[in-house]
Amino acid sequence: MKKLDEIQKYLRDKKEIYEQILSAIELGVKDNSNKILLKEVRLMDTVVDAFANREDWPGCIEKARSFFESTEDYEACQRCKTILEKIQNNK
């Protein structure tokens, strides 16, 4: 049972991280920034700060979309698609 609890925590943490990434990228697109900062990202027992440059955003979004697709969160998948379109329109 402990292993199942760890897997569920990992998936919750991963979902939260992808949501943080999408929010940061949305703000970055809105502000026309060249990079985003994710402060105090937590995965299991580790907390880190992370940066992503603008050219890396589409890859981050695709990974998030893939995760959300695997968990059948189609609203989040649509959010990913919308953000990607905004990035492409701002080039």
KARA-V300412 format. One line per field, one symbol per residue. phi: phi as a letter, one per 40 degrees, with the letter a starting at -180 (. if undefined). psi: psi as a letter, one per 30 degrees, with the letter a starting at -180 (. if undefined). A space follows every 10 residues. Layout:
phi=???
psi=???
//
This chain:
phi=.ccccccccd cccccccccc cccccdcccc cfccabbbcf cbbfbbbbbb bacdccddcc cccccccccc cfcccccccd cccdcccccc c
psi=eeeeeeeeee eeeeeeeeee eeeeeeeeee fhlfllkjkh kkjcgkklkk lkleffeeee eeeeeeeeef ghifeeeeee eeeeeeeefg .
//
